[in-house]
Amino acid sequence: MSDKSAFIPVAIVTGAGRGIGRGIAVALAGKGWRLVVNFKGNIEAAEETIKLIEVAGGEGLLVQGDIASAKDRETLVESALRAFGRIDVLVNNAGMAPRMRMDILQTTEESYDEVMGVNLKGPYFLTQRVANVMIEGVQKGMIQHPKIINISSLSAYTASTNRGEYCISKAGLSMVTALFADRLAEYGIGVFEIRPGIIETDMTSVVKAKYDALLEQGFTPIRRWGQPDDIARAVLAIVEGYFPFSTGEVLNVDGGFHLRRL
């Protein structure tokens, strides 16, 4: 690693092989960032993300791993530090819906544990690990104003009784944001939450027809699907320092879904 490259900022984006994570990674690459692209299983999609990062002008590192696994989280952090020597931003984006939507009166402990492991336990302990790396970097003068960004969901406050474990995991992630924002403020580490609405990704493809109809009827004030780039733009606003007197803030990127309307 050259002396010059040591000053290029580095971001870890979990679940960056496709969808929202890919959009975030490519947007950061367009600003010259180096990206640690975490993915769980789809190597072809992850390699495509790396190609897009390079086309955008950035540099990428692929690290396969399951965020729910302590061993894989450690591998992710250590790989980032070995390759780039610093971590300026962590984007906790990796997430999953239940493998099968089930009424909360019938859902299983196995489904609950799996979703909570990926969506809540994993981000909680990855944030803990990366936060300590960031604190050390700040104290040594290596990095300034690092950021942690949690990608949650409108499901953090909207009940869906056929996927209760998902809603609980996202509500919990909101508290993770608040807790770490409070704890890390003294070190100048900002912690933020972005709540996407209905975003056009692989996860929502199974309900596309349903939401096409709802959006046409005015389900959200802005009558269109959200795109990964909509989330990426919010991430850029945070990492580029446009909220210097904020932490623990929630950015709704949801077409206005959060508005209470009569």
Summary of the structure (lengths in Angstrom):
residues: 262
radius of gyration: 17.8
end to end distance: 57.6
largest distance: 58.6
contacts: 898
relative contact order: 0.13
helix: 48%
strand: 15%
